[in-house]
């Protein structure tokens, strides 16, 4: 199978291969497919269907058959990073599927302050802002970073361009307040669930980048799982590494579901 293939869902309920996908995204969702398994696949389904309804007025009964057809296309062996999409416009929507080879996976990440105003139009939904965030991330990659952190106008931490940001304050797992403009990340939710199952306090706190000095900081998403922030020349804070990240990464595997 090629490194990337794209399909469009047709009115007769089939997926056909296309060379030029519709570039305008209304909704999207992606995950790591490893040997035919995905972490908390049902949560990705719920988020995608909910966004299709909220942003485009498309009922779950219309989306569900496309979802099932898309899952059938995903390879059941190897590492893949598929993306399921509602593209086009509200008046002329199009369901699409991109089957992509997974990029190299990492357990560490170099973070940088984006130093830009929060530009996102629909931060609680994945899709509408992906292209802009991808373009900014490519600029940051040229600077040596692997992920950028977005903040409020007052400087409080929101999230990463493609990740939720978590950090440790003593033995408490922390994240930004839910009232902030933040994507409801699936992996972040799973990490917090692991913490609660182990009687580890989980709290939401307003913090600026400098407040994370000498804390352990994680960037989490569906592709890499948990990545520990490391110290480097452009890091906005100095980090530590006192938590057994291997234990937590293994714990996430318990949420795997068969495609």
Secondary structure per residue as TSV (DSSP state, phi and psi in degrees):
chain	resnum	aa	ss	phi	psi
A	1	X	-	360.0	139.3
A	2	X	-	-64.9	164.9
A	3	X	S	-62.8	-28.1
A	4	X	E	-148.9	133.8
A	5	X	E	-133.9	145.4
A	6	X	E	-125.9	139.5
A	7	X	E	-130.8	151.5
A	8	X	E	-121.3	140.6
A	9	X	E	-83.9	128.6
A	10	X	-	-100.0	162.7
A	11	X	T	-59.2	-23.9
A	12	X	T	-87.4	8.4
A	13	X	S	84.0	27.5
A	14	X	-	-122.1	161.2
A	15	X	E	-105.7	124.0
A	16	X	E	-115.7	142.8
A	17	X	E	-69.3	137.6
A	18	X	-	-132.4	153.8
A	19	X	S	-96.4	-28.9
A	20	X	S	-126.2	93.3
A	21	X	-	-71.1	155.3
A	22	X	-	-65.5	122.0
A	23	X	-	-80.5	-20.6
A	24	X	-	-80.4	118.9
A	25	X	E	-99.0	129.7
A	26	X	E	-96.2	-45.1
A	27	X	E	-145.2	147.2
A	28	X	E	-150.1	156.5
A	29	X	E	-151.9	147.1
A	30	X	E	-146.9	160.5
A	31	X	-	-161.6	166.3
A	32	X	-	-88.0	122.0
A	33	X	E	-102.7	113.4
A	34	X	E	-118.9	110.2
A	35	X	T	51.4	43.1
A	36	X	T	79.0	15.7
A	37	X	E	-128.6	148.9
A	38	X	E	-136.4	139.8
A	39	X	E	-69.1	124.5
A	40	X	T	47.8	51.0
A	41	X	H	-57.6	-35.0
A	42	X	H	-63.7	-29.6
A	43	X	H	-73.5	-36.3
A	44	X	H	-63.7	-41.8
A	45	X	H	-59.6	-47.7
A	46	X	H	-60.6	-42.6
A	47	X	H	-66.8	-43.1
A	48	X	H	-64.7	-48.1
A	49	X	H	-63.1	-40.1
A	50	X	H	-63.2	-42.6
A	51	X	H	-67.3	-37.3
A	52	X	H	-60.8	-37.7
A	53	X	H	-72.1	-46.6
A	54	X	H	-69.7	-38.9
A	55	X	H	-93.9	-25.8
A	56	X	H	-127.6	-2.0
A	57	X	-	68.5	23.3
A	58	X	-	-94.5	122.8
A	59	X	-	-70.7	151.1
A	60	X	H	-54.4	-36.6
A	61	X	H	-63.2	-25.1
A	62	X	H	-82.9	-35.2
A	63	X	H	-78.1	-37.2
A	64	X	H	-56.2	-44.1
A	65	X	H	-62.0	-37.0
A	66	X	H	-63.5	-44.3
A	67	X	H	-55.7	-47.2
A	68	X	H	-64.6	-41.7
A	69	X	H	-63.0	-38.6
A	70	X	H	-64.2	-42.2
A	71	X	H	-61.8	-35.0
A	72	X	H	-63.5	-28.0
A	73	X	H	-80.7	-22.1
A	74	X	S	-71.6	127.5
A	75	X	-	-58.1	143.8
A	76	X	S	-96.1	2.6
A	77	X	S	-130.3	152.7
A	78	X	S	86.7	-175.8
A	79	X	E	-109.1	123.5
A	80	X	E	-134.2	156.3
A	81	X	-	-130.8	70.1
A	82	X	-	-70.7	153.9
A	83	X	E	-130.6	127.7
A	84	X	E	-102.7	136.4
A	85	X	E	-136.7	145.8
A	86	X	E	-111.1	112.2
A	87	X	E	-116.8	177.8
A	88	X	E	89.6	-135.9
A	89	X	-	-128.8	167.2
A	90	X	S	-60.7	-36.4
A	91	X	S	-72.7	-34.2
A	92	X	S	-132.7	73.4
A	93	X	E	-79.4	155.6
A	94	X	E	-142.4	128.7
A	95	X	E	-85.7	132.1
A	96	X	E	-135.2	157.3
A	97	X	E	-134.5	130.0
A	98	X	E	-112.5	121.2
A	99	X	E	-99.1	114.6
A	100	X	E	-126.9	140.7
A	101	X	B	-62.1	140.0
A	102	X	-	-69.8	138.1
A	103	X	-	-72.2	173.0
A	104	X	-	-56.5	138.9
A	105	X	-	-98.2	145.5
A	106	X	-	-134.4	158.0
A	107	X	S	-110.3	-2.0
A	108	X	E	-128.9	162.4
A	109	X	E	-150.9	141.9
A	110	X	-	-97.2	116.2
A	111	X	E	-99.2	153.3
A	112	X	E	-145.8	152.1
A	113	X	E	-76.3	125.2
A	114	X	-	-64.4	-29.1
A	115	X	-	55.7	39.2
A	116	X	S	-136.9	155.7
A	117	X	-	-67.8	150.1
A	118	X	-	-67.1	110.0
A	119	X	-	-94.9	-6.7
A	120	X	-	-68.4	135.9
A	121	X	S	-87.1	-37.3
A	122	X	-	-133.0	69.8
A	123	X	T	-65.6	-21.9
A	124	X	T	-87.5	3.0
A	125	X	S	-129.2	136.6
A	126	X	S	-86.4	127.2
A	127	X	B	139.2	-62.3
A	128	X	T	-58.8	-30.3
A	129	X	T	-108.2	6.0
A	130	X	H	-61.6	-42.9
A	131	X	H	-62.4	-45.2
A	132	X	H	-64.2	-42.9
A	133	X	H	-65.5	-37.6
A	134	X	H	-63.7	-39.4
A	135	X	H	-65.3	-41.4
A	136	X	H	-66.5	-41.0
A	137	X	H	-62.9	-36.3
A	138	X	H	-64.3	-35.3
A	139	X	H	-65.2	-41.9
A	140	X	H	-67.0	-34.1
A	141	X	H	-60.2	-36.5
A	142	X	H	-66.0	-21.4
A	143	X	T	-89.3	-3.8
A	144	X	T	101.6	-6.7
A	145	X	-	-83.1	163.0
A	146	X	S	-116.8	-13.0
A	147	X	E	-158.6	143.4
A	148	X	E	-111.4	147.0
A	149	X	E	-103.6	131.9
A	150	X	E	-95.7	144.9
A	151	X	E	-132.1	164.4
A	152	X	-	-73.7	168.5
A	153	X	T	-56.8	-27.2
A	154	X	T	-84.8	-4.3
A	155	X	-	96.8	8.7
A	156	X	B	-82.5	143.3
A	157	X	E	-66.7	132.2
A	158	X	E	-102.2	-76.8
A	159	X	E	-167.7	179.2
A	160	X	E	-86.2	169.0
A	161	X	S	-60.9	-36.9
A	162	X	S	-128.4	15.4
A	163	X	S	-143.8	159.8
A	164	X	E	-90.9	144.4
A	165	X	E	-103.6	124.9
A	166	X	E	-121.5	152.6
A	167	X	E	-150.1	163.6
A	168	X	E	-109.6	130.9
A	169	X	E	-117.3	103.5
A	170	X	T	57.2	-119.8
A	171	X	T	-104.6	24.6
A	172	X	E	-111.9	131.5
A	173	X	E	-88.2	127.9
A	174	X	E	-122.4	154.4
A	175	X	E	-151.2	170.7
A	176	X	-	-68.5	155.1
A	177	X	-	-57.7	140.8
A	178	X	T	-66.1	-20.3
A	179	X	T	-71.8	-16.4
A	180	X	S	-71.4	167.3
A	181	X	S	-78.6	87.8
A	182	X	-	-135.4	139.5
A	183	X	-	-70.0	133.8
A	184	X	-	-72.8	84.8
A	185	X	-	-68.5	136.4
A	186	X	H	-70.2	-46.8
A	187	X	H	-66.8	-39.0
A	188	X	H	-59.2	-40.6
A	189	X	H	-63.5	-40.7
A	190	X	H	-66.7	-41.2
A	191	X	H	-61.1	-43.2
A	192	X	H	-66.0	-33.3
A	193	X	H	-67.1	-40.7
A	194	X	H	-59.5	-42.5
A	195	X	H	-61.1	-48.0
A	196	X	H	-63.2	-36.6
A	197	X	H	-66.6	-21.5
A	198	X	T	-105.0	18.8
A	199	X	T	58.7	33.7
A	200	X	-	-97.8	126.6
A	201	X	-	-61.7	139.4
A	202	X	E	-123.3	121.7
A	203	X	E	-134.8	161.4
A	204	X	E	-113.3	128.7
A	205	X	-	-138.3	144.5
A	206	X	-	-80.4	118.1
A	207	X	-	-140.5	144.9
A	208	X	B	-94.7	166.1
A	209	X	G	-56.4	-41.3
A	210	X	G	-66.9	-20.4
A	211	X	G	-70.5	-14.2
A	212	X	G	-91.0	4.0
A	213	X	T	-57.1	133.3
A	214	X	T	64.3	23.3
A	215	X	B	-107.8	157.0
A	216	X	-	-82.7	129.4
A	217	X	E	-124.0	134.9
A	218	X	E	-120.5	142.5
A	219	X	E	-111.9	123.5
A	220	X	E	-124.0	140.1
A	221	X	E	-158.3	177.6
A	222	X	T	-72.4	-21.4
A	223	X	T	-79.0	-60.3
A	224	X	T	-90.3	-14.8
A	225	X	E	78.1	-118.4
A	226	X	E	-105.6	128.5
A	227	X	E	-121.3	132.7
A	228	X	E	-84.8	130.5
A	229	X	E	-68.2	135.9
A	230	X	-	-115.0	158.4
A	231	X	-	-77.2	134.3
A	232	X	-	-155.7	177.0
A	233	X	T	-56.5	-38.4
A	234	X	T	-104.4	14.3
A	235	X	-	-64.4	137.3
A	236	X	S	-78.2	-3.5
A	237	X	S	-158.0	163.8
A	238	X	-	-94.3	130.0
A	239	X	B	-108.2	163.8
A	240	X	-	-121.6	176.3
A	241	X	-	-144.8	78.5
A	242	X	-	-107.9	-5.6
A	243	X	S	-99.8	143.1
A	244	X	-	-75.7	87.6
A	245	X	H	-65.8	-29.4
A	246	X	H	-60.4	-39.6
A	247	X	H	-61.6	-42.7
A	248	X	H	-71.0	-38.9
A	249	X	H	-64.5	-39.1
A	250	X	H	-66.5	-36.8
A	251	X	H	-62.7	-31.4
A	252	X	H	-66.1	-27.0
A	253	X	G	-64.9	-20.1
A	254	X	G	-68.8	-12.7
A	255	X	G	-95.1	4.9
A	256	X	E	-62.4	138.6
A	257	X	E	-126.6	144.2
A	258	X	E	-75.6	134.9
A	259	X	-	-68.9	360.0
